[in-house]
């Protein structure tokens, strides 16, 4: 039980300090007051808060949703840093405006259904509703039920709008070549080529360091990933946080010889040490230009009347300033005027904007400055960087890869995730010649090597589906820009030659070859069997 302790202040007047016992039995102060009544009220209020924090106290349910979630659930719920940041944004945007002032004990299933209607009225997507209800709201009330804050689980069993199955977009090798050529520099090309040949997630790719790749064995070790956070979500107030890969899937696999050679040359040219990042953010040395379309000629018309009833011709400074017209033509005229002033030295040039980073590449910067312009130049539509991972998995499976091996290579926690790529194989197989360009050459073989020499073992050769095996025999696997036929033919192209050393004749046991010898290796392994 609390109490008020009297003492004499420096002015000689009595003061009363309120004391109460916290949940651990420690004596705590609730403040000092000029009257004993105020002090008694203070320690009683503090004890009421302590009782509300004890299990079994019905007063625990009187706390509001906002207080419980933001002060008790979110700070202490076990979540990955990136997930915690995402949860916080979704809670503030979609849950607090509706549930925030409600008491936890008063929230019922009918209120959750009302919230779904509220989200639909806001034109939120079905996937957003599924995420907020299925992942966040369910977790909040599951914890609240275990903590005896609520007596029922109000969101359990409440139906949500059906979420349409979003088809995966698998780019072909020709499409990737167009994208590759549209990238602005060799560093961006190397990063994207490494992504398509390794299937790494963005956070794993941009956290790769020199020591993670053994250049002698070409084995890549994936043991870390980086996540981009806001300063308030970072333990040290920074922007990038290095953590374990998703689902803590530590993995190792081999890369093709050609990509390892490129990475090794990149390391040598830039003088990188073992702990240096392979791919880093480079601050711009000059402001980014904004080219105007040549078709954006001034309109043969006038602006809308301004507040004084005056109209001005489009594409002029007067229209931009006096009529406040912000059409493409008027903005272009103003931009040209400012550029001419900077060129003549009348205005100070803009200071290039640089991202606040420790060397890691900011995802948003890369998307807007590198990926989107290249994607537009290649006319690929809304292809994401993560779609390169989808292409990597689908190309492997189209080449007859074992599902379990692909799962381990990609770091999936469940094989059900890997199986989602199977529905795209029919389309890829029917267009196999197009989908097997130079960037798929080494990925197929290196994922299934039977020995350090590159032998394709007999067990794998027998697991190749008939359609994929037929594709290998007919020689649609392209390597280095040239076609590699079964039985030892060589394929030469602008990016090098491939050897297929396996013999199709009986007794041909040797299936060894480099990254280009997949067809010959399969033929030799089958002959051995």
C-alpha positions in Angstrom: 0.0 0.0 0.0 1.2 3.5 -0.8 1.7 6.5 1.5 2.6 10.2 1.6 5.8 11.3 3.3 6.1 14.8 4.7 9.2 16.9 4.5 10.1 20.6 4.8 11.1 22.4 1.7 13.8 25.1 1.4 11.2 27.8 1.8 10.1 26.3 5.2 6.8 25.0 3.9 5.7 21.4 4.1 5.9 19.1 1.0 4.5 15.6 0.6 6.1 12.9 -1.6 3.8 10.1 -2.8 5.3 6.6 -2.6 4.0 3.3 -4.0 5.2 -0.3 -4.6 5.9 -1.3 -8.1 5.2 -4.8 -9.5 8.6 -6.0 -8.2 7.9 -4.7 -4.6 10.3 -1.8 -5.0 9.4 1.6 -3.4 8.8 4.2 -6.1 8.0 7.9 -6.1 4.9 9.2 -7.8 5.9 12.9 -7.3 6.1 15.6 -4.7 3.1 17.9 -3.9 2.2 20.8 -1.8 -0.8 19.1 -0.2 -1.2 15.7 1.4 -4.4 15.1 -0.5 -2.7 15.5 -3.9 0.1 13.1 -2.8 -2.4 10.5 -1.7 -4.3 10.8 -5.0 -1.0 10.4 -6.8 0.1 7.1 -5.1 -3.4 5.7 -5.5 -3.3 6.4 -9.2 0.1 4.8 -9.5 -1.0 1.7 -7.6 -4.0 1.4 -10.0 -1.7 1.4 -12.9 0.4 -1.4 -11.3 -2.7 -3.5 -10.7 -3.7 -3.0 -14.3 -0.4 -4.6 -15.3 -1.0 -7.8 -13.3 -2.6 -10.8 -14.8 -6.1 -11.6 -13.8 -7.0 -7.9 -13.1 -10.0 -7.0 -15.2 -8.7 -3.4 -15.3 -6.1 -4.5 -17.8 -8.7 -4.5 -20.5 -9.5 -0.9 -19.9 -6.3 0.3 -21.6 -6.8 1.5 -25.2 -5.7 -0.3 -28.3 -3.2 2.5 -29.1 -1.6 2.3 -25.6 -1.4 -1.5 -25.6 0.0 -1.8 -29.1 2.5 1.1 -29.2 3.7 0.9 -25.6 3.5 -2.8 -24.7 3.1 -5.0 -27.7 5.2 -3.6 -30.5 8.3 -2.7 -28.5 8.6 -6.1 -26.9 7.1 -8.5 -29.5 9.9 -10.6 -31.1 10.2 -9.4 -34.7 12.9 -9.0 -37.3 14.0 -5.3 -37.4 12.7 -4.9 -40.9 9.4 -6.5 -40.0 9.1 -4.4 -36.9 9.5 -1.2 -39.0 7.0 -2.4 -41.5 4.5 -3.4 -38.8 4.9 0.1 -37.2 4.0 1.8 -40.4 1.0 -0.3 -41.1 -0.3 0.0 -37.6 -0.1 3.8 -37.7 -1.6 4.0 -41.1 -4.4 1.4 -41.0 -5.1 0.2 -37.4 -4.7 3.2 -35.1 -7.1 5.5 -36.9 -9.9 2.9 -36.4 -9.1 0.9 -33.2 -6.8 3.4 -31.4 -9.2 5.0 -28.9 -11.2 1.8 -28.3 -10.6 -0.1 -25.0 -9.1 -3.5 -25.6 -11.9 -5.3 -23.7 -14.6 -3.6 -25.9 -13.2 -4.7 -29.3 -15.4 -7.5 -30.7 -15.5 -9.5 -34.0 -18.2 -7.1 -35.3 -15.7 -4.2 -34.9 -13.1 -6.1 -36.9 -15.7 -6.6 -39.7 -16.5 -2.9 -39.5 -12.8 -2.2 -39.9 -12.6 -4.4 -43.1 -15.5 -2.3 -44.5 -13.6 0.9 -43.4 -10.5 -0.4 -45.3 -12.5 -1.2 -48.4 -14.0 2.3 -48.3 -10.4 3.7 -48.3 -9.8 1.6 -51.4 -7.2 -0.5 -49.7 -6.2 -3.6 -51.7 -7.3 -7.0 -50.6 -3.6 -7.9 -50.0 -3.2 -5.0 -47.7 -6.3 -6.1 -45.7 -5.0 -9.6 -45.6 -1.6 -8.5 -44.3 -2.9 -6.1 -41.6 -5.6 -8.6 -40.4 -3.8 -11.9 -40.9 -0.3 -10.9 -39.8 -0.6 -7.9 -37.5 -4.1 -7.8 -35.9 -4.2 -11.6 -35.3 -0.7 -11.4 -33.6 -1.8 -8.5 -31.4 -4.9 -10.2 -30.1 -3.2 -13.6 -29.7 -0.7 -11.9 -27.4 -3.4 -9.9 -25.7 -5.4 -13.1 -25.0 -2.3 -14.8 -23.6 -1.6 -11.8 -21.4 -5.3 -11.9 -20.2 -5.8 -8.4 -21.5 -8.9 -9.6 -23.5 -11.1 -12.6 -22.9 -11.8 -13.4 -26.5 -9.9 -13.3 -29.8 -12.0 -10.8 -31.8 -10.2 -11.2 -35.2 -10.1 -15.0 -35.2 -12.5 -16.5 -37.8 -13.4 -13.1 -39.4 -13.4 -13.5 -43.1 -11.6 -11.0 -45.4 -12.0 -10.3 -49.1 -10.4 -12.9 -51.4 -6.9 -12.1 -52.5 -6.3 -12.7 -56.2 -3.3 -14.9 -56.9 -0.7 -12.5 -58.4 1.1 -14.2 -61.3 4.8 -14.2 -61.2 6.5 -12.4 -64.1 9.4 -14.5 -65.3 11.6 -12.6 -67.7 13.3 -14.3 -70.6 17.0 -14.2 -71.4 16.4 -11.9 -74.4 14.5 -9.5 -72.1 17.4 -9.7 -69.6 19.9 -8.9 -72.3 17.9 -5.8 -73.2 17.9 -4.7 -69.6 21.5 -5.5 -69.1 22.6 -3.3 -72.1 20.4 -0.4 -70.8 22.2 -0.3 -67.4 24.3 2.9 -67.0 27.7 1.5 -66.1 29.7 -1.7 -65.6 29.2 -1.7 -61.8 25.4 -1.8 -62.2 25.7 -4.5 -64.9 27.9 -6.7 -62.6 25.5 -6.3 -59.7 22.4 -7.3 -61.8 24.3 -10.2 -63.5 25.3 -11.5 -60.1 21.7 -11.2 -59.0 20.4 -13.3 -62.0 23.1 -15.9 -61.6 22.9 -16.3 -57.9 19.2 -15.8 -57.1 20.1 -13.7 -54.0 17.7 -11.4 -52.3 18.5 -7.7 -52.5 19.6 -7.5 -48.8 21.9 -10.5 -49.3 23.3 -9.2 -52.6 24.2 -5.7 -51.3 25.8 -7.1 -48.2 28.2 -9.4 -50.1 31.8 -8.9 -49.1 35.0 -10.0 -50.8 35.6 -12.7 -48.1 32.2 -14.3 -48.9 33.4 -15.6 -52.3 36.2 -18.2 -52.5 37.7 -17.4 -55.9 39.6 -20.8 -56.1 36.5 -23.0 -55.5 33.9 -20.4 -56.8 31.8 -21.1 -53.6 29.7 -18.3 -52.4 28.8 -18.2 -48.7 25.5 -16.4 -47.8 25.6 -15.7 -44.1 24.4 -12.1 -43.7 21.8 -9.6 -45.1 21.4 -5.9 -44.7 18.0 -4.2 -44.0 17.3 -0.5 -44.5 15.5 1.1 -41.5 14.4 4.5 -40.4 16.6 6.0 -37.6 14.0 5.5 -35.0 13.7 1.8 -35.8 17.5 1.2 -35.7 19.1 0.3 -32.4 21.8 2.9 -32.9 19.9 5.4 -34.9 21.6 4.5 -38.2 20.1 3.5 -41.5 21.5 0.1 -42.4 21.4 -2.9 -40.1 23.3 -6.1 -40.9 21.5 -9.3 -39.7 21.2 -13.0 -40.5 19.6 -14.0 -43.8 15.8 -14.5 -43.9 14.7 -17.5 -41.9 18.3 -17.8 -40.7 19.1 -19.8 -43.8 22.9 -19.9 -43.9 23.8 -21.5 -47.3 26.7 -22.1 -49.7 26.7 -22.8 -53.4 28.8 -22.4 -56.5 28.9 -19.6 -59.0 29.8 -19.9 -62.7 33.3 -19.4 -63.8 32.6 -16.4 -65.9 30.8 -14.4 -63.2 33.6 -15.2 -60.7 36.1 -13.9 -63.2 34.2 -10.7 -63.5 33.9 -10.2 -59.8 37.6 -11.0 -59.3 38.5 -8.3 -61.9 36.1 -5.9 -60.1 37.8 -6.5 -56.8 41.3 -6.1 -58.3 40.4 -2.9 -60.2 38.9 -1.2 -57.1 41.5 -2.5 -54.6 38.9 -4.1 -52.4 40.0 -5.8 -49.1 38.4 -9.0 -47.6 36.0 -7.0 -45.5 34.9 -4.5 -48.2 31.5 -4.6 -49.8 31.5 -5.9 -53.4 28.9 -3.4 -54.4 28.8 0.1 -52.9 26.9 3.3 -53.3 28.7 6.0 -55.3 27.6 9.6 -54.6 26.9 11.6 -57.8 29.6 14.0 -58.8 27.1 16.4 -60.6 23.4 17.0 -60.4 21.2 14.6 -62.3 19.9 16.1 -65.5 16.3 15.9 -66.4 16.1 15.6 -70.2 13.0 16.9 -71.8 11.1 15.1 -74.5 11.8 16.7 -78.0 8.1 16.3 -78.7 7.2 18.7 -75.9 6.9 21.8 -78.2 5.0 24.8 -76.9 1.2 24.5 -77.2 -0.5 26.7 -79.7 -2.8 27.9 -77.0 -3.2 30.0 -73.9 -3.3 29.2 -70.2 -6.4 29.4 -68.0 -7.1 32.9 -66.7 -5.4 33.8 -63.5 -6.8 35.7 -60.5 -6.7 38.9 -62.6 -8.4 37.3 -65.6 -5.2 37.3 -67.7 -4.1 34.5 -70.0 -0.6 33.7 -71.3 0.9 31.5 -74.0 2.0 28.0 -72.9 5.8 27.3 -72.8 6.8 30.8 -71.6 8.3 32.1 -68.4 5.3 34.5 -68.0 2.9 31.6 -68.1 5.0 29.7 -65.5 5.2 32.7 -63.1 2.1 34.9 -63.7 -0.4 32.2 -64.6 1.3 29.6 -62.3 0.9 27.0 -65.1 2.8 23.8 -64.3 2.2 21.9 -67.5 5.2 20.1 -69.1 5.8 22.9 -71.6 5.9 25.7 -69.0 8.0 23.7 -66.6 10.4 22.9 -69.5 10.7 26.6 -70.3 11.5 27.5 -66.7 14.1 24.6 -66.4 15.8 25.8 -69.6 16.0 29.3 -68.3 17.5 28.2 -65.0 20.0 25.9 -66.7 21.2 28.8 -68.9 21.7 31.0 -65.9 23.8 28.4 -64.1 25.8 27.8 -67.3 26.6 31.5 -67.6 27.6 31.7 -63.9 24.8 33.8 -62.8 23.4 31.2 -60.3 25.3 28.7 -58.1 25.0 25.2 -59.5 23.0 22.7 -57.5 24.8 20.6 -54.9 24.4 16.9 -55.9 22.1 15.1 -53.6 23.9 12.2 -51.8 22.2 9.5 -49.8 22.9 9.0 -46.1 24.6 5.6 -46.2 27.6 3.7 -44.8 28.4 2.3 -48.3 25.4 0.0 -48.7 23.3 0.8 -51.8 19.9 2.3 -50.8 17.2 0.2 -52.5 15.0 3.2 -53.3 17.9 5.1 -54.8 18.9 2.2 -57.0 15.3 1.7 -58.2 14.8 5.3 -59.2 18.3 6.2 -60.5 19.3 2.9 -62.1 16.6 0.2 -62.4 13.6 2.2 -63.6 15.4 4.1 -66.3 17.0 0.8 -67.6 13.6 -0.9 -67.4 12.0 1.8 -69.4 14.7 1.8 -72.0 14.3 -2.0 -72.4 10.5 -1.7 -72.6 10.0 -4.3 -69.9 7.0 -2.9 -68.0 6.8 -3.3 -64.3 9.6 -5.8 -63.8 11.1 -5.7 -60.2 14.6 -6.4 -59.1 13.2 -9.3 -57.1 11.9 -10.8 -60.3 15.5 -11.7 -61.2 15.3 -14.2 -58.3 12.1 -15.6 -59.7 13.8 -16.0 -63.1 16.8 -17.7 -61.6 14.6 -20.3 -59.8 12.3 -20.8 -62.9 15.2 -21.3 -65.3 16.8 -23.8 -62.9 13.6 -25.8 -62.7 13.0 -25.6 -66.5 16.4 -27.2 -66.9 15.4 -30.2 -64.9 16.7 -29.1 -61.5 15.7 -31.1 -58.4 13.1 -29.1 -56.4 14.9 -29.7 -53.1 18.3 -28.5 -54.5 16.7 -25.3 -55.8 15.0 -24.8 -52.4 18.4 -25.0 -50.6 20.1 -22.8 -53.2 17.4 -20.0 -52.8 17.3 -20.3 -49.0 13.5 -21.1 -48.8 12.3 -22.2 -45.4 9.6 -24.4 -46.9 9.6 -26.4 -50.2 6.0 -25.1 -50.7 7.5 -21.7 -51.5 9.8 -23.3 -54.2 6.9 -25.2 -55.7 5.2 -21.9 -56.6 7.6 -21.6 -59.5 6.5 -24.8 -61.1 3.4 -23.3 -62.7 5.5 -21.2 -64.9 7.5 -24.1 -66.4 5.2 -25.0 -69.2 5.5 -21.5 -70.6 9.2 -21.5 -70.3 9.7 -25.0 -71.7 7.6 -24.1 -74.8 9.8 -21.1 -75.4 13.0 -22.7 -74.3 15.3 -21.5 -77.1 14.5 -17.9 -76.1 14.8 -18.4 -72.4 18.2 -20.0 -72.4 20.6 -17.1 -73.3 24.1 -16.5 -72.1 23.1 -15.6 -68.6 21.6 -19.0 -67.8 24.6 -21.0 -68.9 26.4 -21.7 -65.7 23.5 -21.6 -63.3 22.0 -24.9 -64.5 25.2 -26.9 -64.2 26.8 -25.5 -61.1 23.7 -26.1 -58.9 24.0 -29.9 -59.6 27.6 -30.7 -59.9 28.4 -34.2 -58.8 32.1 -33.6 -58.2 34.7 -30.8 -58.1 35.4 -31.4 -61.8 31.9 -30.6 -62.8 30.6 -34.2 -63.4 26.8 -34.4 -63.6 26.2 -37.5 -61.5 24.0 -40.4 -62.7 21.4 -39.8 -60.0 20.7 -36.3 -61.3 20.7 -37.4 -64.9 17.9 -39.9 -64.1 15.8 -37.2 -62.4 15.7 -34.9 -65.4 12.1 -34.9 -66.7 11.6 -36.2 -70.2 10.8 -32.7 -71.6 13.8 -31.1 -70.0 16.0 -34.1 -71.1 14.7 -33.8 -74.6 15.6 -30.1 -74.5 19.1 -30.9 -73.5 19.5 -33.6 -76.3 18.2 -31.2 -79.0 20.7 -28.6 -77.8 18.6 -25.6 -76.8 20.9 -24.8 -73.9 22.8 -21.8 -75.2 26.2 -20.9 -73.8 28.2 -17.8 -74.4 26.0 -16.9 -77.3 26.4 -20.3 -79.1 24.6 -23.5 -79.1 26.0 -26.5 -77.3 24.9 -29.9 -78.7 25.0 -33.2 -76.8 27.9 -35.5 -77.3 30.8 -33.1 -77.1 30.1 -30.3 -79.6 31.5 -26.9 -78.9 29.4 -23.7 -78.7 31.3 -20.5 -79.5 30.0 -17.0 -79.2 31.0 -13.5 -78.2 31.3 -14.4 -74.5 33.5 -17.5 -74.9 33.2 -21.2 -75.8 31.7 -24.1 -74.0 32.8 -27.7 -73.9 30.6 -30.7 -73.6 33.0 -33.7 -73.1 30.5 -36.5 -72.5 30.2 -39.0 -75.3 26.8 -40.3 -76.4 28.2 -43.6 -77.5 28.0 -46.6 -75.1 30.9 -46.6 -72.7 31.3 -42.9 -72.7 31.6 -42.2 -69.0 33.2 -38.8 -68.9 30.7 -36.0 -68.2 33.2 -33.4 -67.3 33.1 -29.9 -68.7 33.0 -26.3 -67.7 29.8 -24.3 -67.2 29.0 -24.7 -70.9 29.1 -28.5 -70.9 25.7 -29.3 -69.4 24.4 -31.1 -72.5 27.5 -33.2 -72.9 27.6 -33.9 -69.2 24.1 -35.2 -69.1 24.7 -37.4 -72.2 27.8 -38.8 -70.7 26.2 -39.5 -67.3 23.3 -41.3 -69.1 25.7 -43.4 -71.1 27.5 -44.4 -67.9 24.1 -45.5 -66.4 
